[in-house]
């Protein structure tokens, strides 16, 4: 079976987090929430903006 280095890295990070929290799911969840609250990077949202701009397929121009 081939090993994906990215999957391996994610699994190592998951194991480190779980070990840090003594494998307690409540503590793991609290730690994840704490890290998210401290994060300054923008959050990705997959929701469509309410005023989405669309590209015209004919001219390629943006329209509101």
MDAnalysis code that builds the backbone (N, CA, C; Angstrom):
import MDAnalysis as mda
import numpy as np

u = mda.Universe.empty(192, n_residues=64, atom_resindex=np.repeat(np.arange(64), 3), trajectory=True)
u.add_TopologyAttr("name", ["N", "CA", "C"] * 64)
u.add_TopologyAttr("resid", np.arange(1, 65))
u.add_TopologyAttr("resname", ["UNK", "UNK", "UNK", "UNK", "UNK", "UNK", "UNK", "UNK", "UNK", "UNK", "UNK", "UNK", "UNK", "UNK", "UNK", "UNK", "UNK", "UNK", "UNK", "UNK", "UNK", "UNK", "UNK", "UNK", "UNK", "UNK", "UNK", "UNK", "UNK", "UNK", "UNK", "UNK", "UNK", "UNK", "UNK", "UNK", "UNK", "UNK", "UNK", "UNK", "UNK", "UNK", "UNK", "UNK", "UNK", "UNK", "UNK", "UNK", "UNK", "UNK", "UNK", "UNK", "UNK", "UNK", "UNK", "UNK", "UNK", "UNK", "UNK", "UNK", "UNK", "UNK", "UNK", "UNK"])
u.atoms.positions = np.array([
    [0.846, -1.177, 0.000],
    [0.000, 0.000, 0.000],
    [0.892, 1.241, 0.000],
    [0.568, 2.196, -0.857],
    [1.335, 3.437, -0.929],
    [0.974, 4.356, 0.226],
    [1.967, 5.045, 0.742],
    [1.734, 5.999, 1.818],
    [1.790, 7.404, 1.250],
    [0.768, 8.172, 1.548],
    [0.710, 9.564, 1.118],
    [1.361, 10.403, 2.214],
    [2.399, 11.178, 1.903],
    [3.087, 11.950, 2.940],
    [2.190, 12.998, 3.602],
    [1.231, 13.519, 2.871],
    [0.321, 14.510, 3.458],
    [-0.600, 13.837, 4.469],
    [-1.133, 12.678, 4.099],
    [-1.992, 11.930, 5.026],
    [-1.191, 11.537, 6.260],
    [0.044, 11.105, 6.059],
    [0.901, 10.742, 7.197],
    [1.118, 11.940, 8.121],
    [1.350, 13.111, 7.538],
    [1.562, 14.320, 8.341],
    [0.310, 14.681, 9.141],
    [-0.856, 14.585, 8.508],
    [-2.114, 14.885, 9.201],
    [-2.328, 13.902, 10.348],
    [-2.032, 12.647, 10.108],
    [-2.201, 11.636, 11.162],
    [-1.248, 11.878, 12.334],
    [-0.011, 12.300, 12.028],
    [0.938, 12.618, 13.112],
    [0.438, 13.814, 13.922],
    [-0.083, 14.830, 13.234],
    [-0.605, 16.012, 13.932],
    [-1.802, 15.632, 14.802],
    [-2.673, 14.779, 14.275],
    [-3.834, 14.318, 15.039],
    [-3.391, 13.558, 16.282],
    [-2.409, 12.696, 16.128],
    [-1.901, 11.917, 17.258],
    [-1.272, 12.822, 18.313],
    [-0.493, 13.828, 17.873],
    [0.123, 14.763, 18.834],
    [-0.955, 15.513, 19.614],
    [-1.985, 15.991, 18.913],
    [-3.067, 16.716, 19.588],
    [-3.773, 15.808, 20.586],
    [-4.108, 14.604, 20.163],
    [-4.802, 13.669, 21.054],
    [-3.951, 13.344, 22.276],
    [-2.661, 13.116, 22.074],
    [-1.773, 12.796, 23.195],
    [-1.660, 13.977, 24.151],
    [-1.582, 15.191, 23.604],
    [-1.496, 16.395, 24.438],
    [-2.722, 16.525, 25.339],
    [-3.866, 16.075, 24.834],
    [-5.129, 16.186, 25.582],
    [-5.489, 14.880, 26.284],
    [-4.520, 13.986, 26.440],
    [-4.738, 12.688, 27.094],
    [-5.894, 11.901, 26.472],
    [-6.075, 12.061, 25.161],
    [-7.094, 11.335, 24.399],
    [-8.510, 11.590, 24.908],
    [-8.707, 12.729, 25.566],
    [-10.018, 13.124, 26.094],
    [-10.713, 13.971, 25.029],
    [-11.833, 13.471, 24.479],
    [-12.503, 14.174, 23.384],
    [-12.962, 15.576, 23.762],
    [-13.425, 15.755, 24.995],
    [-13.840, 17.096, 25.425],
    [-12.651, 18.052, 25.418],
    [-11.516, 17.594, 25.893],
    [-10.311, 18.440, 25.900],
    [-9.808, 18.699, 24.486],
    [-9.892, 17.692, 23.617],
    [-9.479, 17.882, 22.220],
    [-10.361, 18.940, 21.567],
    [-11.659, 18.835, 21.758],
    [-12.599, 19.801, 21.185],
    [-12.322, 21.199, 21.718],
    [-12.119, 21.328, 23.030],
    [-11.813, 22.634, 23.630],
    [-10.519, 23.216, 23.062],
    [-9.520, 22.366, 22.872],
    [-8.240, 22.821, 22.324],
    [-8.395, 23.302, 20.882],
    [-9.174, 22.575, 20.089],
    [-9.413, 22.998, 18.705],
    [-10.132, 24.343, 18.683],
    [-11.136, 24.515, 19.535],
    [-11.850, 25.797, 19.600],
    [-10.914, 26.918, 20.043],
    [-10.038, 26.643, 20.995],
    [-9.093, 27.656, 21.460],
    [-8.167, 28.078, 20.322],
    [-7.680, 27.103, 19.572],
    [-6.786, 27.408, 18.447],
    [-7.508, 28.198, 17.363],
    [-8.760, 27.847, 17.092],
    [-9.523, 28.578, 16.082],
    [-9.748, 30.023, 16.506],
    [-10.041, 30.241, 17.779],
    [-10.278, 31.598, 18.278],
    [-9.013, 32.444, 18.193],
    [-7.854, 31.819, 18.348],
    [-6.588, 32.544, 18.313],
    [-6.090, 32.788, 16.886],
    [-6.671, 32.114, 15.913],
    [-6.210, 32.212, 14.522],
    [-6.566, 33.572, 13.928],
    [-5.616, 34.154, 13.213],
    [-5.852, 35.461, 12.595],
    [-6.059, 35.371, 11.086],
    [-5.822, 34.210, 10.503],
    [-6.020, 34.049, 9.059],
    [-7.512, 34.093, 8.738],
    [-7.856, 34.553, 7.534],
    [-9.272, 34.604, 7.170],
    [-9.884, 33.202, 7.118],
    [-11.145, 33.125, 7.446],
    [-11.871, 31.862, 7.439],
    [-12.466, 31.655, 6.053],
    [-12.348, 30.457, 5.522],
    [-12.910, 30.140, 4.213],
    [-14.376, 29.800, 4.386],
    [-15.207, 30.410, 3.550],
    [-16.631, 30.117, 3.578],
    [-17.049, 29.639, 2.196],
    [-17.781, 28.562, 2.150],
    [-18.243, 28.045, 0.873],
    [-19.658, 28.520, 0.553],
    [-20.207, 29.368, 1.407],
    [-21.535, 29.926, 1.156],
    [-21.435, 30.972, 0.057],
    [-22.448, 31.012, -0.804],
    [-22.467, 32.013, -1.866],
    [-22.764, 33.376, -1.266],
    [-22.010, 34.390, -1.666],
    [-22.333, 35.742, -1.204],
    [-23.717, 36.140, -1.710],
    [-24.417, 36.950, -0.941],
    [-25.776, 37.327, -1.322],
    [-25.811, 38.164, -2.591],
    [-24.759, 38.923, -2.850],
    [-24.731, 39.740, -4.067],
    [-23.596, 39.261, -4.969],
    [-23.662, 37.997, -5.343],
    [-22.607, 37.405, -6.161],
    [-22.554, 38.060, -7.530],
    [-21.330, 38.339, -7.961],
    [-21.138, 38.886, -9.300],
    [-20.938, 37.718, -10.246],
    [-21.508, 37.826, -11.432],
    [-21.407, 36.744, -12.393],
    [-20.701, 37.228, -13.648],
    [-20.007, 36.315, -14.303],
    [-19.321, 36.634, -15.552],
    [-20.246, 36.301, -16.704],
    [-20.424, 37.267, -17.597],
    [-21.235, 37.049, -18.783],
    [-20.497, 36.081, -19.696],
    [-21.163, 35.033, -20.139],
    [-20.502, 34.034, -20.974],
    [-20.204, 34.556, -22.372],
    [-20.909, 35.597, -22.816],
    [-20.698, 36.123, -24.159],
    [-19.539, 37.104, -24.186],
    [-19.589, 38.124, -23.320],
    [-18.575, 39.171, -23.390],
    [-17.442, 38.974, -22.393],
    [-17.668, 38.164, -21.380],
    [-16.665, 37.994, -20.343],
    [-16.669, 39.130, -19.340],
    [-17.616, 40.053, -19.473],
    [-17.698, 41.198, -18.569],
    [-18.395, 40.799, -17.278],
    [-18.019, 41.477, -16.209],
    [-18.663, 41.239, -14.917],
    [-19.974, 41.993, -14.864],
    [-20.968, 41.383, -14.247],
    [-22.248, 42.063, -14.037],
    [-22.682, 41.850, -12.604],
    [-23.468, 42.781, -12.093],
    [-23.967, 42.685, -10.716],
    [-25.310, 42.023, -10.676],
])
